[in-house]
Amino acid sequence: MVEEVKPRVKTPKSAAAGEVVTIKALISHPMESGQRKGADGNLIPRRIINRFTCDLNGVNVIDVAIDPAVSTNPYFEFDAKVDAAGEFKFTWYDDDGSIYEDVKPIAIG
């Protein structure tokens, strides 16, 4: 069974220069540990988001190493200082080599 992996991010559309904003990021992901067996009796391959990053205009805001004990659909909430208009780039890294991204613009206003 293939489950769709879907990033969801909530950022403000604009901020004042120098303002600190709250970012919320969640990814719908099964987070399979590799220790369970499927209906056929075989181990289900490990599939875990092992790293999450957020950059603003190419500058790192947060970089999280995720351990295997994290729950399904990992959620992060953090603050970021916005000095200039641009784009937040969110990246999730999967054990299977997949990379999931989302981009959100932010204006100064």
Phi and psi in degrees as GROMACS dihedral restraints (atoms count N, CA, C in turn):
[ dihedral_restraints ]
;  ai    aj    ak    al  type     phi  dphi    fc
    3     4     5     6     1   -96.3    20    10
    4     5     6     7     1   125.1    20    10
    6     7     8     9     1  -105.9    20    10
    7     8     9    10     1   135.3    20    10
    9    10    11    12     1   -74.8    20    10
   10    11    12    13     1   135.5    20    10
   12    13    14    15     1   -97.0    20    10
   13    14    15    16     1   124.1    20    10
   15    16    17    18     1  -133.2    20    10
   16    17    18    19     1   114.4    20    10
   18    19    20    21     1   -76.7    20    10
   19    20    21    22     1   142.0    20    10
   21    22    23    24     1  -134.0    20    10
   22    23    24    25     1   126.8    20    10
   24    25    26    27     1  -132.4    20    10
   25    26    27    28     1   139.7    20    10
   27    28    29    30     1  -122.9    20    10
   28    29    30    31     1   118.1    20    10
   30    31    32    33     1  -132.0    20    10
   31    32    33    34     1   155.6    20    10
   33    34    35    36     1   -68.6    20    10
   34    35    36    37     1   151.6    20    10
   36    37    38    39     1   -75.5    20    10
   37    38    39    40     1   -27.5    20    10
   39    40    41    42     1  -149.7    20    10
   40    41    42    43     1   163.9    20    10
   42    43    44    45     1  -153.8    20    10
   43    44    45    46     1   158.7    20    10
   45    46    47    48     1   -77.0    20    10
   46    47    48    49     1   149.6    20    10
   48    49    50    51     1   -56.6    20    10
   49    50    51    52     1   128.2    20    10
   51    52    53    54     1    86.9    20    10
   52    53    54    55     1    -3.3    20    10
   54    55    56    57     1   -72.9    20    10
   55    56    57    58     1   146.2    20    10
   57    58    59    60     1   -97.9    20    10
   58    59    60    61     1   124.2    20    10
   60    61    62    63     1  -115.6    20    10
   61    62    63    64     1   156.1    20    10
   63    64    65    66     1   -96.9    20    10
   64    65    66    67     1   131.9    20    10
   66    67    68    69     1  -113.2    20    10
   67    68    69    70     1   138.1    20    10
   69    70    71    72     1  -124.3    20    10
   70    71    72    73     1   127.8    20    10
   72    73    74    75     1  -135.8    20    10
   73    74    75    76     1   131.9    20    10
   75    76    77    78     1  -137.3    20    10
   76    77    78    79     1   144.9    20    10
   78    79    80    81     1  -127.9    20    10
   79    80    81    82     1   126.1    20    10
   81    82    83    84     1   -76.2    20    10
   82    83    84    85     1   112.2    20    10
   84    85    86    87     1  -153.6    20    10
   85    86    87    88     1   137.6    20    10
   87    88    89    90     1   -69.7    20    10
   88    89    90    91     1   -23.2    20    10
   90    91    92    93     1    49.6    20    10
   91    92    93    94     1    63.1    20    10
   93    94    95    96     1   -80.1    20    10
   94    95    96    97     1   126.6    20    10
   96    97    98    99     1   -75.9    20    10
   97    98    99   100     1   -20.0    20    10
   99   100   101   102     1    85.1    20    10
  100   101   102   103     1     6.1    20    10
  102   103   104   105     1  -108.7    20    10
  103   104   105   106     1   -10.1    20    10
  105   106   107   108     1   -92.3    20    10
  106   107   108   109     1   155.9    20    10
  108   109   110   111     1  -104.8    20    10
  109   110   111   112     1   144.9    20    10
  111   112   113   114     1   -83.4    20    10
  112   113   114   115     1  -177.5    20    10
  114   115   116   117     1   -59.8    20    10
  115   116   117   118     1   -27.5    20    10
  117   118   119   120     1   -83.3    20    10
  118   119   120   121     1    -1.5    20    10
  120   121   122   123     1    88.9    20    10
  121   122   123   124     1    -7.3    20    10
  123   124   125   126     1   -89.0    20    10
  124   125   126   127     1   151.9    20    10
  126   127   128   129     1   -63.5    20    10
  127   128   129   130     1   137.9    20    10
  129   130   131   132     1   -80.4    20    10
  130   131   132   133     1   127.8    20    10
  132   133   134   135     1   -59.2    20    10
  133   134   135   136     1   144.3    20    10
  135   136   137   138     1   -62.5    20    10
  136   137   138   139     1   137.0    20    10
  138   139   140   141     1  -153.1    20    10
  139   140   141   142     1    98.0    20    10
  141   142   143   144     1  -132.9    20    10
  142   143   144   145     1   138.8    20    10
  144   145   146   147     1   -71.6    20    10
  145   146   147   148     1   119.0    20    10
  147   148   149   150     1  -108.2    20    10
  148   149   150   151     1    -6.8    20    10
  150   151   152   153     1  -157.1    20    10
  151   152   153   154     1   143.6    20    10
  153   154   155   156     1  -133.9    20    10
  154   155   156   157     1   132.9    20    10
  156   157   158   159     1  -131.6    20    10
  157   158   159   160     1   154.8    20    10
  159   160   161   162     1  -138.1    20    10
  160   161   162   163     1   129.8    20    10
  162   163   164   165     1  -121.6    20    10
  163   164   165   166     1   146.8    20    10
  165   166   167   168     1  -118.9    20    10
  166   167   168   169     1   114.5    20    10
  168   169   170   171     1    53.8    20    10
  169   170   171   172     1    40.4    20    10
  171   172   173   174     1    83.1    20    10
  172   173   174   175     1    -1.0    20    10
  174   175   176   177     1  -105.2    20    10
  175   176   177   178     1   127.8    20    10
  177   178   179   180     1   -64.5    20    10
  178   179   180   181     1   131.2    20    10
  180   181   182   183     1  -101.0    20    10
  181   182   183   184     1   -43.0    20    10
  183   184   185   186     1  -151.6    20    10
  184   185   186   187     1   144.6    20    10
  186   187   188   189     1  -142.3    20    10
  187   188   189   190     1   111.1    20    10
  189   190   191   192     1  -115.5    20    10
  190   191   192   193     1   125.8    20    10
  192   193   194   195     1   -88.4    20    10
  193   194   195   196     1   127.5    20    10
  195   196   197   198     1  -107.7    20    10
  196   197   198   199     1   127.8    20    10
  198   199   200   201     1   -83.9    20    10
  199   200   201   202     1   158.5    20    10
  201   202   203   204     1   -60.4    20    10
  202   203   204   205     1   -19.5    20    10
  204   205   206   207     1   -78.3    20    10
  205   206   207   208     1    -1.8    20    10
  207   208   209   210     1   -66.9    20    10
  208   209   210   211     1   150.8    20    10
  210   211   212   213     1   -75.6    20    10
  211   212   213   214     1   167.8    20    10
  213   214   215   216     1   -60.4    20    10
  214   215   216   217     1   147.8    20    10
  216   217   218   219     1    57.0    20    10
  217   218   219   220     1    61.1    20    10
  219   220   221   222     1   -60.9    20    10
  220   221   222   223     1   137.7    20    10
  222   223   224   225     1  -121.3    20    10
  223   224   225   226     1   135.7    20    10
  225   226   227   228     1  -129.3    20    10
  226   227   228   229     1   139.2    20    10
  228   229   230   231     1  -131.1    20    10
  229   230   231   232     1   128.3    20    10
  231   232   233   234     1  -154.0    20    10
  232   233   234   235     1   167.0    20    10
  234   235   236   237     1  -105.3    20    10
  235   236   237   238     1   149.1    20    10
  237   238   239   240     1  -140.2    20    10
  238   239   240   241     1   137.9    20    10
  240   241   242   243     1   -87.7    20    10
  241   242   243   244     1   129.6    20    10
  243   244   245   246     1  -107.3    20    10
  244   245   246   247     1   109.3    20    10
  246   247   248   249     1   -95.2    20    10
  247   248   249   250     1   -23.2    20    10
  249   250   251   252     1  -151.1    20    10
  250   251   252   253     1   157.9    20    10
  252   253   254   255     1   -63.7    20    10
  253   254   255   256     1   154.8    20    10
  255   256   257   258     1   164.7    20    10
  256   257   258   259     1  -143.8    20    10
  258   259   260   261     1  -134.1    20    10
  259   260   261   262     1   136.4    20    10
  261   262   263   264     1   -87.7    20    10
  262   263   264   265     1   132.3    20    10
  264   265   266   267     1  -117.3    20    10
  265   266   267   268     1   122.7    20    10
  267   268   269   270     1  -109.1    20    10
  268   269   270   271     1   133.3    20    10
  270   271   272   273     1  -136.3    20    10
  271   272   273   274     1   130.2    20    10
  273   274   275   276     1  -114.9    20    10
  274   275   276   277     1   135.4    20    10
  276   277   278   279     1  -113.0    20    10
  277   278   279   280     1   127.1    20    10
  279   280   281   282     1  -100.4    20    10
  280   281   282   283     1   147.2    20    10
  282   283   284   285     1   -54.1    20    10
  283   284   285   286     1   -32.0    20    10
  285   286   287   288     1   -80.6    20    10
  286   287   288   289     1     6.4    20    10
  288   289   290   291     1    95.2    20    10
  289   290   291   292     1    -9.7    20    10
  291   292   293   294     1   -70.0    20    10
  292   293   294   295     1   146.9    20    10
  294   295   296   297     1  -127.3    20    10
  295   296   297   298     1   129.0    20    10
  297   298   299   300     1  -114.1    20    10
  298   299   300   301     1   134.8    20    10
  300   301   302   303     1  -132.2    20    10
  301   302   303   304     1   155.1    20    10
  303   304   305   306     1  -146.1    20    10
  304   305   306   307     1   147.7    20    10
  306   307   308   309     1  -130.2    20    10
  307   308   309   310     1   133.8    20    10
  309   310   311   312     1  -130.0    20    10
  310   311   312   313     1   126.0    20    10
  312   313   314   315     1   -78.2    20    10
  313   314   315   316     1   154.6    20    10
  315   316   317   318     1  -139.1    20    10
  316   317   318   319     1   134.3    20    10
  318   319   320   321     1  -104.5    20    10
  319   320   321   322     1   158.5    20    10
  321   322   323   324     1   -99.8    20    10
  322   323   324   325     1   125.6    20    10
